[in-house]
Amino acid sequence: MAKPGLDGHDRGIKVIAAALRDAGFEVIYTGLRQTPEQIASAAAQEDVDAVGLSILSGAHMTLFPMVVENLKKLGVSNILLFGGGIIADSDIAELKKIGVGRIFTPGATTRDIISYLEKALPGSKKDEMMI
């Protein structure tokens, strides 16, 4: 899990990370104020199956594409990128066009996220996820 940009609110991502851990996923939380380059590099180094971004700052239309681009630069094309935050439906549609998976908005439950990842990553080892 990662909090890109200047967003300093991490209570939600910590709750989600704990729920995923409790569901059997190994979770790496990279912390606050990560750059897209740092996030992509950590994902490649750890050989993860998924990267989850939490963005509440409104910079999602800049940060998600930058993470996608950095993953491509590193030659990593098999990582599921998903996220959550305060994101308008019209922006979600645009993010999906660039390859972002599901976006969870306020009201989504931890069960929703766990179920999505279990379905989106069939056969993957739960111990290879970074969120």
Secondary structure, DSSP 8 states (H G I E B T S, - for coil): -B-BTT----HHHHHHHHHHHHTT-------SSB-HHHHHHHHHHHT-SEEEEEE-SS-HHHHHHHHHHHHHHTT--S-EEEEEES--HHHHHHHHHTT---EE-TT--HHHHHHHHHHHSTT--TTS---
